[in-house]
Amino acid sequence: MKRNTLNGIIIIDSKEFQDSRGSFSENFNLKNFKKISKRRNINFVQDNLSISKKGVFRGLHFQYKYPQAKLISVLSGTILDLVVDLRKSSKSFGDWASYKISRKNKKQLFIPEGFAHGFLSLSDDTKVMYKVSDYWNSKDEYTLKFDDQKINLKLPFLPTSISQKDKQGLSFEDVPKFK
């Protein structure tokens, strides 16, 4: 099943100020973020940068014992960002949603703990920056197969490149679920 939005996912509109010199934007402000997200104790500990060609699919990743909230921004290019709700207690458990995020639309996406996350690069030289709330732990990383029949993701085109690790992801039935 797909929903337009999932419980806990927040789309943030960023502002950019332009003049003859170029532009300026505030990418993250903790005080404003706490107000928007209604979370008092978010603590982003790591920034990650991913650079992809058109057609690259990354994900659907999550950590189970050390779950990560994520704040996704696109520095160049365009992505179709995908999230799957793995929280059993959620009304949207098992549902997925997609969000088009680009340098041009200046949107950011906040994904709380309990979601599998991935994206399809829709343009060449796509640069995705994301903050995470816990450190990466290779022994706790899981991949949910993007082409799992139960989830039934709808993509605008099939990925042209996906890592071997992501191809060998688990089915929705087999991945661990959050409470």
MARVOZA-21273 format. One line per 5 residues: number of its first residue (from 1); for each residue x, y, z of N, C-alpha, C, O, CB. Coordinates in pm, 1 decimal, always signed. Atoms other than C-alpha are relative to their C-alpha. Glycine has a CB too. Example, Ala and Ser with C-alpha at 12.3 -4.5 7.8 and 13.67 -1.06 7.14 Angstrom:
BEGIN
1) +89.0,-119.0,+0.0,+1230.0,-450.0,+780.0,+90.0,+120.0,+0.0,+193.6,+118.1,+66.5,-99.2,+2.7,+124.6 | -82.0,-119.0,-6.0,+1367.0,-106.0,+714.0,-77.0,+109.0,+73.0,-26.1,+219.8,+89.9,+41.4,+46.2,-141.5
This chain:
BEGIN
1) +84.2,-118.1,+0.0,+0.0,+0.0,+0.0,+88.7,+124.5,+0.0,+197.9,+123.0,+56.9,-95.8,-0.2,+122.1 | -73.3,-126.0,+4.5,+116.7,+355.3,-66.5,-86.9,+107.9,+61.5,-209.3,+105.7,+48.0,+40.7,+37.4,-145.8 | +69.7,-118.3,-51.3,+22.6,+674.3,+112.8,+75.7,+122.2,-47.2,+195.7,+115.5,-73.9,-11.4,-2.3,+156.5 | -67.0,-123.9,+39.1,+94.5,+1032.9,+16.1,+98.9,+45.9,+106.2,+204.4,+100.8,+74.5,-102.5,+109.5,-26.1 | -91.5,-34.5,-108.0,+250.5,+1090.6,+355.2,-16.2,-103.7,+110.6,-122.2,-164.7,+124.8,-26.8,+144.6,+53.7
6) +1.5,+98.4,-107.5,+336.7,+869.6,+649.5,+15.2,+71.7,+133.6,+78.6,+177.0,+142.2,+112.5,-105.3,-19.3 | -4.2,-57.7,-132.9,+297.9,+941.3,+1018.8,+144.9,+18.6,+46.7,+220.6,-78.3,+53.6,-77.1,-88.4,+98.5 | -134.0,-29.8,-49.1,+614.9,+1111.8,+1146.3,+92.4,+60.8,-103.8,+191.2,+124.8,-67.9,+61.7,-123.4,+52.5 | -82.5,-57.9,+106.2,+759.9,+1212.0,+808.3,-34.3,+148.9,-11.0,-151.4,+186.6,-11.9,-23.1,-74.0,-137.5 | +22.0,-144.9,+9.8,+806.8,+1589.1,+779.1,+73.9,+53.5,-121.6,+193.2,+28.6,-139.2,+47.3,+73.0,+129.5
11) -60.4,-69.0,+113.9,+869.4,+1785.0,+460.3,+27.5,+142.9,+44.5,-62.1,+212.3,+92.6,-93.2,-4.1,-127.8 | -41.5,-132.6,-44.0,+1062.3,+2103.7,+532.4,+34.8,+82.9,-122.7,+115.1,+41.2,-206.2,+120.9,-8.1,+98.1 | -33.5,-92.6,+107.9,+1069.8,+2396.6,+291.5,+113.5,+89.9,+46.7,+101.6,+157.7,+148.7,-124.2,+84.4,-42.9 | -114.2,-84.9,-32.4,+1406.6,+2572.0,+296.7,-9.0,+128.9,-79.3,-62.5,+132.1,-190.1,+133.4,-72.5,-28.8 | -0.3,-129.8,+67.9,+1450.9,+2936.0,+207.7,+139.6,+28.2,-53.4,+240.7,-5.6,+8.2,-45.9,+113.7,+95.8
16) -126.3,-40.4,+60.3,+1718.4,+3067.3,-22.1,-9.7,+148.1,-32.7,-109.8,+194.6,-87.2,+32.6,-84.7,-127.9 | -4.9,-144.1,+27.0,+1817.9,+3432.3,-48.0,+103.6,+24.4,-107.8,+218.8,-17.6,-96.5,+33.5,+81.8,+129.3 | -89.2,-23.6,+113.1,+1967.1,+3549.9,-375.2,+23.4,+148.3,-19.5,-65.0,+230.7,+3.5,-57.1,-61.5,-127.6 | -32.2,-136.8,+42.2,+2143.0,+3866.9,-479.5,+108.5,-8.9,-107.3,+135.9,-117.5,-158.5,+47.3,+88.9,+122.3 | -96.9,-2.5,+109.8,+2408.9,+3971.2,-730.4,+123.4,-85.5,+27.2,+192.9,-123.4,-67.1,+42.6,+142.0,-27.1
21) -117.4,+80.3,-35.1,+2678.8,+3774.2,-542.5,-24.0,-149.6,-15.3,+70.1,-226.9,-33.2,+42.1,+29.8,+141.8 | +34.1,+141.3,+2.3,+2491.9,+3442.3,-552.7,-117.5,-24.7,+93.0,-218.6,+45.3,+85.8,+121.1,-86.9,+40.2 | +111.2,+31.8,-88.4,+2275.9,+3286.5,-283.8,+49.9,-44.6,+137.4,+166.7,-79.1,+155.4,-87.5,-108.7,-62.2 | -26.7,+45.4,-135.4,+2260.6,+3198.4,+84.6,-122.8,-73.3,+49.9,-235.7,-29.5,+28.0,+37.0,+118.6,+93.8 | +111.0,+69.6,-64.3,+2049.4,+2942.7,+266.7,+49.4,-60.5,+130.8,+164.6,-102.0,+142.8,-59.4,-110.0,-93.2
26) -29.9,+63.3,-127.5,+2038.7,+2815.2,+621.9,-50.5,-143.1,-10.8,-171.2,-166.3,-17.7,-66.0,+77.0,+121.9 | +37.9,+138.7,+23.8,+2041.5,+2438.1,+585.7,-56.3,-67.5,+124.1,-143.0,-154.1,+113.0,+118.6,-77.5,-50.1 | +49.2,+61.3,-122.9,+1983.7,+2347.2,+950.1,+10.6,+99.2,+114.9,+112.5,+165.8,+133.0,+78.6,-129.0,+32.2 | +5.1,-83.6,-118.6,+1880.6,+2538.1,+1261.2,-72.1,-83.0,+106.4,-190.9,-112.0,+92.3,-73.1,+139.0,-27.8 | +54.4,+92.4,-99.9,+1825.0,+2324.6,+1573.6,-126.5,+55.1,+65.1,-222.4,-19.3,+85.8,+104.7,-29.3,+107.1
31) +116.8,-59.7,-64.9,+1580.2,+2567.0,+1735.8,-123.2,-8.5,-90.7,-231.5,-45.8,-45.5,+28.6,+146.9,+37.0 | +112.0,+9.6,+95.3,+1361.9,+2583.0,+1423.8,-40.8,-144.8,-24.5,-159.4,-175.5,-36.1,+37.4,+66.1,-133.0 | +29.8,+141.1,+22.4,+1390.3,+2208.4,+1369.1,-82.3,-57.4,+115.0,-178.6,-130.4,+92.1,+129.5,-79.8,-17.3 | +74.8,+49.5,-116.8,+1270.6,+2134.0,+1723.6,-143.6,+49.7,-2.4,-235.6,-22.8,+35.6,+68.4,+43.9,+130.7 | +134.5,-57.0,+8.1,+973.4,+2363.3,+1669.0,-82.7,-73.1,-106.3,-198.0,-108.5,-81.7,+7.1,+151.5,-31.9
36) +69.5,+66.7,+110.6,+878.7,+2201.2,+1336.2,-29.5,-145.9,+33.3,-140.0,-194.6,+9.6,+83.4,+8.5,-128.5 | +12.5,+144.4,-21.3,+935.9,+1841.8,+1445.7,-63.7,-35.3,+134.3,-103.9,-149.5,+156.4,+135.9,-64.8,-9.6 | +52.5,+23.6,-135.8,+811.0,+1880.3,+1804.1,+81.8,-104.5,+75.0,+30.6,-174.0,+162.8,-146.3,-44.4,-6.6 | -92.0,+90.5,-68.8,+1112.9,+1675.4,+1911.7,+97.1,+83.8,+80.5,+159.9,+175.7,+28.0,+75.7,-92.4,-100.5 | -85.9,-78.8,-87.9,+1307.4,+1806.4,+2204.7,+144.1,-51.8,+4.6,+236.5,+25.1,+31.2,-57.7,+1.3,+139.6
41) -132.0,+56.8,-23.9,+1603.0,+1570.1,+2207.9,+66.4,-60.5,-123.8,+137.9,-160.2,-113.2,-10.4,-103.9,+105.0 | -69.0,+51.1,+118.9,+1715.6,+1517.4,+1849.8,+146.9,+40.2,+8.6,+179.6,+152.6,+46.8,-65.5,+54.4,-132.1 | -142.6,-27.5,-4.8,+2091.1,+1493.8,+1828.0,+64.2,-64.6,-122.0,+96.3,-183.4,-120.7,+64.0,-52.6,+132.7 | -65.5,+52.2,+119.3,+2239.2,+1455.0,+1482.3,+149.3,-12.6,+27.9,+212.2,+81.9,+75.6,-26.3,+91.7,-123.6 | -138.5,+28.2,-36.1,+2584.1,+1296.6,+1516.4,+91.2,-20.3,-120.9,+213.2,-27.2,-105.4,+5.2,-121.7,+87.1
46) -80.7,+31.1,+117.5,+2699.3,+1235.8,+1159.3,-67.4,+58.5,-123.3,-189.4,+51.0,-137.7,+19.9,-153.5,-15.3 | +47.3,-45.1,+130.6,+2665.0,+1398.1,+815.9,+57.1,-92.8,-105.6,+174.6,-129.2,-100.0,+40.5,+148.4,-27.6 | -42.7,+87.4,+108.6,+2681.7,+1179.3,+505.2,-26.9,+68.9,-132.9,-124.1,+143.1,-147.0,-72.7,-137.0,+6.7 | +16.3,-54.4,+134.5,+2725.5,+1277.5,+140.4,+5.6,-115.6,-98.0,+98.4,-196.5,-96.1,+109.4,+107.1,-32.6 | +8.0,+104.1,+102.4,+2622.3,+1051.5,-145.6,-4.2,+68.7,-136.0,-81.3,+162.7,-155.8,-125.7,-92.4,+21.2
51) -1.1,-53.9,+135.8,+2700.9,+1128.3,-510.4,-38.2,-114.3,-94.3,+22.9,-221.2,-91.6,+141.3,+61.7,-37.4 | +53.5,+106.9,+85.0,+2508.3,+930.7,-772.3,-26.7,+48.3,-141.1,-54.0,+166.0,-164.9,-128.0,-56.1,+59.7 | +38.8,-24.2,+138.8,+2451.5,+909.1,-1145.5,-149.3,-26.9,-13.8,-210.2,-87.4,+74.4,+82.3,-89.3,-98.4 | +140.8,+27.3,+27.7,+2103.3,+899.1,-1295.9,-21.1,-151.2,-6.8,+56.8,-223.8,-68.6,-45.3,+68.4,-132.9 | +35.5,+140.9,+3.0,+1939.4,+561.5,-1240.4,+53.0,-80.9,+116.7,+16.4,-197.4,+132.0,+48.4,-59.6,-125.0
56) -52.7,+70.7,-116.9,+2130.5,+468.8,-923.9,-108.6,-7.4,+107.3,-173.4,+92.4,+138.9,+127.8,+70.8,+55.4 | +91.0,+17.5,-113.5,+1912.3,+323.8,-647.6,+83.5,-36.7,+121.1,+165.8,-128.0,+115.4,-108.7,-109.4,-28.9 | -68.9,+27.5,-126.3,+2043.2,+331.6,-290.0,-105.0,-29.0,+106.1,-193.8,+52.8,+130.1,+91.5,+120.0,+42.8 | +94.6,+32.4,-106.3,+1853.6,+154.5,-14.2,-73.0,-128.9,-32.1,-38.1,-200.2,-126.2,-100.3,+114.2,+20.5 | +67.7,-67.1,-110.2,+1617.9,+66.0,+138.3,+68.3,-41.7,+130.2,+58.0,-157.9,+169.6,-153.1,-34.6,+2.4
61) -84.1,+31.4,-113.6,+1839.1,+83.6,+449.0,-63.6,+43.3,+131.9,-144.9,+135.7,+136.5,+135.0,+65.5,-16.5 | +32.7,-42.7,-136.5,+1781.9,+100.8,+823.8,+87.6,-76.7,+97.5,+143.9,-181.0,+64.2,-151.2,-22.6,+31.9 | -66.0,+67.8,-110.7,+1945.8,+9.3,+1152.2,-107.5,-32.9,+102.0,-198.6,+46.7,+125.0,+114.5,+87.9,+62.9 | +103.9,+45.7,-90.5,+1744.8,-186.7,+1405.7,+33.1,+26.3,+147.5,-46.6,+88.6,+217.7,-23.8,-146.9,-21.3 | -37.7,-19.7,-140.9,+1929.8,-186.4,+1741.4,+45.3,+143.0,+26.7,+29.4,+193.8,+137.7,+111.2,-97.6,+39.5
66) -47.3,-138.8,-9.7,+2077.8,+158.9,+1678.1,-70.1,+82.6,-108.5,-5.3,+130.7,-201.4,+157.1,+8.2,-15.3 | +75.6,-66.6,+107.2,+1800.0,+324.4,+1474.4,+43.2,+145.2,-19.8,+88.0,+212.4,+73.0,-149.3,-5.0,+30.5 | -41.2,-134.3,+37.6,+1869.5,+648.9,+1294.4,-118.1,+80.7,-52.5,-190.1,+36.6,-142.1,+110.7,-5.8,-104.9 | +84.4,-100.4,+64.2,+1648.1,+948.0,+1234.3,+88.5,+65.6,-105.4,+210.0,+73.9,-87.5,-58.8,+106.5,+104.6 | -78.5,-58.9,+109.0,+1755.7,+1119.2,+910.5,-62.9,+130.3,-45.8,-185.1,+145.0,-46.5,+11.6,-97.9,-118.5
71) +43.0,-125.0,+62.3,+1734.2,+1468.1,+764.6,+68.2,+6.4,-136.3,+190.1,+21.2,-145.3,+35.6,+126.5,+89.5 | -49.8,+13.0,+137.2,+1771.7,+1450.0,+384.9,-6.9,+134.6,-71.9,-109.2,+203.0,-68.1,-81.1,-106.6,-77.5 | -6.3,-120.1,+84.5,+1882.0,+1742.0,+162.5,+67.2,-37.2,-131.2,+153.8,-124.7,-134.5,+77.5,+116.6,+71.5 | -63.3,+22.5,+129.6,+1973.3,+1748.0,-205.6,+77.9,+125.6,-36.3,+20.8,+234.1,-46.7,-105.9,-35.3,-110.6 | -87.1,-112.7,+32.5,+2269.9,+1971.0,-293.7,+6.2,+27.0,-149.1,+24.6,+141.2,-191.1,+139.1,-25.1,+52.6
76) +9.9,-16.4,+145.4,+2250.8,+1908.3,-669.8,-77.3,-118.5,-55.9,-70.3,-229.7,-3.5,+142.0,+11.0,-66.7 | +76.7,+106.1,+63.3,+2023.0,+1709.6,-895.9,-136.6,-20.3,+63.4,-188.5,+66.8,+133.2,+77.0,-128.0,+5.3 | +136.3,+32.7,-45.2,+1693.2,+1539.3,-813.4,-5.4,-147.4,+38.3,+55.3,-232.0,-27.3,-106.0,+32.1,-111.1 | +21.6,+138.6,-41.0,+1592.8,+1223.7,-627.3,-148.1,-25.4,+22.6,-226.5,+66.1,+47.9,+80.0,-32.6,+127.5 | +128.5,+46.8,-49.1,+1281.0,+1024.8,-565.4,+34.0,-71.6,+129.7,+89.0,-181.7,+128.1,-76.6,-94.7,-105.0
81) -31.1,+54.5,-131.0,+1313.3,+961.1,-193.1,-113.5,-92.7,+41.1,-230.8,-59.7,+24.1,+21.1,+113.3,+105.1 | +99.1,+102.6,-34.5,+1136.0,+650.0,-63.7,+16.3,-42.9,+145.1,+127.8,-64.6,+192.6,+13.0,-122.2,-93.5 | -0.7,+44.7,-138.7,+1040.5,+550.4,+289.6,-106.9,-107.2,+18.1,-214.3,-101.0,-41.9,-23.6,+119.2,+97.3 | +93.0,+108.1,-32.1,+872.5,+236.2,+424.2,-12.2,-4.7,+152.0,+88.2,-13.2,+222.6,+48.5,-138.8,-58.7 | +25.6,+0.3,-143.7,+712.8,+236.7,+769.3,+12.1,-142.3,+55.0,-63.8,-231.2,+16.5,-140.2,+58.4,+30.7
86) -24.2,+130.7,-60.2,+845.1,-56.9,+974.6,-42.0,-3.7,+147.3,-1.6,-93.6,+221.1,+147.2,-36.7,-12.9 | +43.3,-9.4,-140.2,+679.5,+45.5,+1304.5,-135.4,-68.9,+15.3,-236.6,-20.4,-35.3,-8.5,+149.3,+46.6 | +122.8,+78.4,-17.2,+420.2,-215.3,+1407.4,-112.1,+80.9,+64.4,-229.2,+58.5,+33.8,+28.3,-123.3,+84.1 | +102.0,-76.8,-71.0,+239.6,+35.4,+1630.8,-56.4,+116.3,-83.0,-148.2,+184.9,-37.9,+57.8,+53.4,+129.2 | +41.7,-112.1,+84.1,+193.8,+285.9,+1346.2,-122.2,-35.9,-85.1,-136.9,-149.7,-129.6,+115.5,+43.8,-90.3
91) +115.8,+19.3,+89.2,-130.3,+328.4,+1150.5,+45.2,-23.5,-143.6,-28.0,-81.5,-223.8,-94.2,+122.1,+6.1 | -49.4,+15.5,+136.6,+85.2,+334.7,+838.4,+104.0,-113.2,-11.9,+182.7,-115.7,-106.5,+60.9,+131.7,-47.9 | -93.5,+114.0,+2.8,+282.1,+14.8,+919.9,-10.5,-73.6,-134.0,-119.6,-109.8,-178.2,-28.9,-98.1,+118.0 | -4.9,+72.3,+127.7,+391.4,-152.0,+595.3,-26.3,+87.2,-121.0,-8.1,+42.5,-234.3,-98.8,-111.1,+1.5 | +24.6,-91.8,+111.4,+297.8,+151.2,+384.8,+130.4,+66.6,-42.2,+228.5,+67.8,+32.2,-105.2,+106.8,+38.8
96) -115.3,-73.1,+49.6,+542.4,+346.0,+172.4,-45.8,+132.5,-60.3,-162.6,+149.8,-95.1,+77.7,-83.8,-104.0 | +27.7,-128.4,+63.9,+562.0,+698.3,+36.9,+125.7,+44.4,-74.1,+236.9,+3.9,-40.4,-44.6,+107.7,+105.0 | -112.6,-54.0,+75.3,+780.9,+880.3,-213.6,-10.9,+151.8,-4.9,-120.2,+208.4,-3.9,+4.7,-59.5,-143.1 | -7.2,-146.2,-0.6,+893.1,+1242.1,-223.3,+107.3,+42.6,-99.1,+220.3,-6.1,-94.2,+30.6,+55.4,+143.6 | -97.8,-52.0,+94.9,+1062.7,+1427.5,-507.0,+71.1,+116.9,+68.5,+9.0,+216.2,+106.5,-68.3,+44.6,-136.1
101) -80.9,-102.4,-65.9,+1345.4,+1632.1,-358.2,+110.1,+40.4,-96.5,+172.7,-44.3,-160.2,+59.5,-51.5,+136.2 | -100.6,-47.2,+94.7,+1579.0,+1848.3,-559.4,+67.5,+126.9,+51.7,+20.2,+192.3,+144.6,-63.5,+25.9,-137.6 | -67.6,-127.4,-27.8,+1823.3,+2133.5,-542.1,-94.9,+114.9,-33.6,-98.1,+217.4,+34.6,+133.2,+12.4,-81.7 | +89.3,-105.1,+47.7,+1562.8,+2333.8,-729.4,-116.3,+27.1,+96.4,-147.7,+143.1,+122.9,-54.4,-37.5,-136.3 | +115.1,-25.3,-87.1,+1266.9,+2280.8,-493.1,+40.0,+25.2,+146.4,-43.9,+64.5,+227.4,-95.9,-117.8,-6.8
106) -57.0,-33.7,-131.5,+1491.3,+2317.3,-181.5,-71.2,-65.6,+117.2,-67.2,-13.9,+228.9,-2.5,+148.2,+19.1 | +68.3,+69.0,-109.7,+1286.9,+2069.7,+21.2,+97.9,-89.9,+75.4,+196.0,-139.1,+19.4,-118.8,-83.1,-53.6 | -71.4,+96.1,-82.2,+1427.1,+1864.0,+305.4,-102.7,-99.2,+51.4,-221.5,-68.1,+59.5,+77.3,+69.5,+117.7 | +90.0,+103.2,-49.6,+1280.1,+1542.8,+440.9,+54.1,-52.2,+131.8,+168.4,-97.1,+139.8,-16.1,-115.0,-102.9 | -36.4,+58.9,-128.5,+1286.7,+1438.1,+805.7,-66.9,-135.6,+10.8,-188.1,-148.6,-6.6,-40.8,+92.2,+118.8
111) +47.1,+137.4,-13.1,+1254.4,+1063.4,+859.0,+34.2,-46.6,+141.5,+152.0,-59.9,+174.5,+64.4,-94.4,-109.2 | -31.1,+46.5,-135.7,+1219.6,+945.4,+1219.9,+47.8,-144.6,+0.8,+44.4,-212.4,-101.9,-122.4,+14.0,+89.8 | -41.0,+138.4,-16.9,+1352.4,+616.2,+1352.2,-117.8,-91.6,-33.7,-233.6,-55.0,-13.6,+50.8,-25.6,+144.5 | +104.8,+97.4,+26.2,+1160.3,+308.1,+1241.2,-41.2,-11.3,-145.4,-138.6,-79.5,-177.3,-118.1,+33.3,+80.2 | +30.2,+4.5,+143.2,+1161.6,+358.0,+864.5,+119.0,-56.0,-77.0,+234.1,-30.8,-41.5,-36.7,+140.6,-52.7
116) -102.0,+33.5,+99.1,+1354.4,+192.4,+583.0,+2.9,+117.3,-97.4,-101.2,+174.1,-130.5,-30.4,-138.7,-73.8 | -15.9,-118.2,+85.5,+1493.1,+463.7,+354.5,+90.1,-30.0,-118.8,+189.5,-101.7,-107.3,+57.1,+117.2,+80.6 | -83.4,+9.9,+118.5,+1629.6,+480.0,+3.2,-38.1,+107.9,-99.3,-132.9,+183.3,-77.7,-12.2,-138.6,-63.9 | +36.0,-97.1,+104.3,+1629.9,+691.6,-309.0,+48.0,-46.8,-135.8,+142.8,-124.4,-148.2,+58.8,+138.1,+31.6 | -35.2,+21.0,+139.9,+1644.4,+673.9,-686.2,+47.1,+134.3,-54.3,-25.6,+233.5,-47.4,-121.6,-57.4,-83.3
121) -51.9,-123.0,+58.7,+1865.6,+934.4,-853.5,-65.9,+23.1,-136.4,-61.5,-63.1,-224.2,+155.1,-6.3,-13.9 | +70.9,-32.8,+123.4,+1668.1,+1107.6,-1129.0,+83.2,+84.6,-95.0,+37.9,+117.9,-204.6,-127.9,+71.9,+32.0 | -87.0,-81.4,+85.7,+1960.2,+1308.7,-1268.3,+146.1,-35.2,+26.7,+179.4,-93.8,+129.7,-24.7,+151.8,+24.1 | -143.5,+22.7,-18.7,+2335.9,+1287.5,-1317.4,+55.0,+97.3,+103.4,-0.9,+204.6,+126.2,+75.9,+15.0,-133.8 | -69.8,-80.8,-99.9,+2569.8,+1426.5,-1053.1,-93.9,+45.4,+112.2,-93.5,+161.8,+152.2,+64.0,+121.6,-66.7
126) +88.9,-28.0,-111.7,+2307.5,+1406.4,-780.0,+79.2,-11.6,+129.3,+144.4,-112.8,+155.0,-122.0,-96.5,+0.3 | -69.9,-0.7,-128.7,+2449.9,+1500.5,-441.2,-103.7,+9.6,+110.6,-179.1,+106.5,+119.6,+102.6,+118.0,+9.0 | +95.1,+6.8,-110.7,+2249.1,+1399.4,-135.4,+78.0,+8.6,+130.4,+170.8,-68.9,+153.9,-85.4,-131.1,-6.0 | -60.6,-17.0,-131.9,+2348.9,+1520.2,+211.4,-104.8,-40.4,+102.0,-219.9,+2.7,+94.5,+49.8,+148.0,+23.8 | +95.8,+32.8,-104.1,+2188.7,+1363.7,+513.0,+66.6,-10.1,+136.0,+177.1,-62.0,+151.4,-70.4,-129.4,-32.8
131) -39.8,+6.4,-139.1,+2222.5,+1399.3,+885.7,-64.5,-124.6,+59.9,-176.3,-160.5,+22.9,-41.1,+129.8,+77.9 | +56.3,+115.4,-68.7,+2171.8,+1093.1,+1106.8,+17.2,+17.1,+150.6,+110.0,+83.2,+197.2,+66.8,-131.2,-48.3 | +3.3,-18.6,-144.4,+2093.6,+1067.5,+1476.9,+77.6,-106.5,+78.1,+85.9,-98.5,+200.6,-141.7,+1.3,+46.2 | -87.0,+97.3,-65.1,+2314.3,+765.5,+1551.9,+106.9,-39.7,-100.9,+88.2,-24.6,-221.6,-80.7,-125.5,+51.0 | -111.3,+35.4,+86.1,+2642.4,+640.6,+1413.9,-31.4,-124.9,-81.4,-107.9,-211.1,-38.1,+126.1,-21.2,+82.5
136) +16.0,+116.7,+84.3,+2654.9,+390.4,+1130.3,+63.9,-119.5,+69.2,+174.5,-110.3,+122.5,+62.2,+23.3,-139.9 | -48.1,+122.7,-60.9,+2695.9,+36.2,+1258.9,-17.1,-111.6,-103.3,-128.9,-155.8,-129.6,-76.9,-32.2,+134.0 | +6.0,+98.1,+109.7,+2782.4,-217.9,+988.4,-65.8,-131.2,+43.3,-124.1,-201.0,-39.7,+140.8,-28.4,-52.8 | +58.8,+125.4,-48.0,+2666.2,-508.9,+1208.4,-150.1,+12.7,+25.6,-218.4,-87.0,+49.1,+70.0,-45.0,+127.4 | +141.9,-24.3,-27.5,+2323.8,-349.0,+1256.8,-73.5,+54.0,-122.7,-188.3,+97.0,-111.8,-14.7,+97.8,+116.4
141) +63.1,-55.2,+120.4,+2251.6,-241.5,+898.3,-81.4,-108.7,-70.1,-35.4,-221.3,-89.5,+107.1,+58.6,-96.7 | +89.6,+88.9,+74.3,+1959.8,-402.1,+717.2,-40.0,+67.2,-130.1,-43.6,+189.8,-140.2,-125.8,-36.1,+84.0 | +49.7,-49.1,+128.0,+1840.4,-368.0,+360.2,-129.3,-72.6,-32.5,-135.3,-195.6,-32.8,+105.2,-20.0,-113.2 | +128.4,+51.4,+46.3,+1480.5,-414.5,+254.4,+3.1,+6.8,-152.2,+33.3,+111.9,-208.8,-122.0,+81.8,+60.1 | -3.8,+4.0,+147.2,+1456.8,-522.0,-111.3,-94.0,+104.3,-59.5,-211.1,+112.4,-22.4,-38.0,-140.6,-51.5
146) +81.3,-103.9,+62.8,+1333.6,-234.9,-325.4,-110.0,-58.8,-87.9,-212.0,+5.9,-112.0,+87.9,+92.1,-82.6 | +98.6,+60.7,+89.5,+1146.0,-477.7,-550.7,-83.8,-107.5,+70.3,-139.0,-196.2,+5.1,+70.3,-60.4,-121.0 | +81.4,+94.1,-76.7,+971.8,-671.1,-272.0,-146.0,+12.7,-43.0,-199.9,+123.1,-50.8,+14.7,+25.3,+152.9 | +138.3,+1.2,+50.5,+624.6,-772.8,-393.1,-100.2,+51.5,+102.7,-200.4,+112.5,+65.4,-38.8,-140.9,-42.0 | +92.6,-45.5,-104.5,+456.5,-698.9,-58.8,-5.6,+152.8,+5.1,-113.2,+210.8,+20.1,+42.2,-56.0,+137.5
151) -3.6,-147.2,-3.9,+569.9,-334.3,-62.3,-50.9,+57.7,-131.7,-130.6,+151.6,-132.5,+143.9,+50.7,+28.5 | +43.9,-39.9,+133.1,+521.5,-293.2,-438.3,+25.9,+148.4,-29.1,-65.0,+222.9,-65.5,-147.4,-30.0,-15.8 | -38.1,-138.3,+30.9,+712.1,+34.3,-481.4,-28.5,+32.2,-146.5,-12.4,-53.1,-233.8,+149.2,+23.4,+31.6 | +20.0,-47.9,+136.9,+622.2,+235.2,-790.5,+110.0,+101.4,-30.1,+116.6,+207.7,+31.7,-143.4,+63.8,-19.0 | -108.9,-88.1,+41.0,+926.7,+390.7,-956.6,-27.4,+50.9,-140.5,-93.1,-17.2,-219.2,+136.6,-73.3,+6.2
156) +22.9,-52.9,+135.1,+926.6,+615.0,-1265.2,+73.5,-79.3,-108.5,+34.5,-76.8,-225.2,+43.2,+145.2,-6.0 | -73.6,+88.5,+90.5,+1179.7,+377.2,-1424.9,+80.5,-96.8,+86.2,+106.8,-69.3,+203.3,+93.8,+81.5,-98.1 | -79.9,+97.2,-74.3,+1378.9,+70.5,-1322.3,+140.4,+54.0,+21.3,+196.3,+117.5,-68.1,+4.8,-135.2,-74.0 | -137.6,-44.4,-24.1,+1714.4,+144.9,-1160.7,+95.9,-63.1,-100.5,+79.8,-178.8,-139.4,+43.4,-34.9,+143.5 | -102.4,+52.1,+90.5,+2012.6,+107.2,-1393.1,+121.1,-48.4,+77.9,+205.2,-120.5,+24.1,+41.9,+106.9,-101.4
161) -111.9,+41.5,-83.3,+2255.0,+56.9,-1104.1,-46.5,-14.6,+145.0,-107.3,+75.9,+202.2,+116.7,+101.5,-10.3 | +32.2,+27.1,-139.9,+2206.5,-100.9,-761.9,+110.0,-90.7,+53.4,+151.9,-184.3,-14.7,-143.4,-66.1,+16.3 | -111.8,+78.1,-54.1,+2474.8,-242.9,-533.9,-40.6,-145.0,+22.1,-158.7,-176.5,+36.2,+49.7,+61.2,+131.8 | +24.7,+141.6,-25.1,+2509.0,-616.5,-484.1,-64.6,-19.5,+136.5,-155.1,-101.5,+151.9,+130.7,-80.0,-9.0 | +56.3,+8.3,-135.2,+2435.0,-568.5,-113.3,-148.7,+34.6,-1.1,-228.8,-33.0,+63.4,+75.5,+94.1,+95.9
166) +140.0,-41.2,+5.8,+2109.5,-387.6,-193.4,-85.0,-100.5,-78.1,-201.5,-122.1,-44.9,-11.5,+138.4,-63.5 | +72.1,+103.4,+75.9,+2009.9,-652.2,-450.0,-31.5,-120.2,+87.8,-132.3,-187.8,+67.0,+82.1,-44.5,-122.2 | +16.5,+115.9,-87.0,+2047.0,-915.1,-177.7,-75.9,+33.7,+128.4,-69.9,-41.0,+226.0,+135.5,-57.8,+34.4 | +77.2,-39.5,-117.3,+1823.1,-729.8,+67.3,-104.5,-103.0,+37.7,-129.4,-198.9,-35.5,-66.4,+132.6,-24.2 | +100.7,+92.1,-52.6,+1557.6,-903.4,+272.3,-139.5,+40.6,-45.3,-163.0,+155.8,-81.8,+6.4,-5.0,+153.2
171) +140.4,-28.6,+30.6,+1186.5,-928.6,+199.0,-62.3,+74.3,+118.1,-6.7,+75.3,+227.9,-79.1,-131.6,-31.0 | +71.4,-68.9,-107.1,+938.1,-723.8,+401.1,-30.5,-96.3,+113.9,-19.8,-59.9,+231.0,-129.8,+62.9,-53.1 | +33.1,+100.9,-102.6,+836.9,-1042.5,+583.7,+119.2,-34.6,+87.1,+101.8,-68.5,+204.2,-52.7,-126.7,-65.7 | -119.0,+46.0,-70.5,+1197.7,-1115.2,+686.1,+77.3,+108.4,+75.1,+158.2,+76.2,+162.1,+90.5,-64.3,-96.6 | -75.6,-104.6,-71.5,+1327.7,-774.8,+801.4,-56.3,+16.0,+141.6,-175.3,-6.0,+164.0,-6.2,+136.6,-77.3
176) +52.8,-26.4,-133.4,+1304.9,-693.9,+1172.7,-91.0,+122.6,-1.7,-71.3,+215.1,-80.4,+114.9,+20.1,+100.4 | +96.3,-110.7,-7.8,+1019.1,-461.4,+1265.6,+15.8,+69.7,+135.0,+59.8,+9.8,+233.2,-147.2,-51.2,-19.3 | -5.8,-79.9,-122.1,+1004.2,-185.4,+1524.9,-133.6,-12.1,+73.9,-235.9,-42.8,+12.8,+32.4,+149.6,-32.6 | +123.4,+6.2,-80.8,+748.2,-180.0,+1809.6,-98.1,+106.3,-40.2,-206.6,+115.2,+17.3,+31.5,+14.1,+147.7
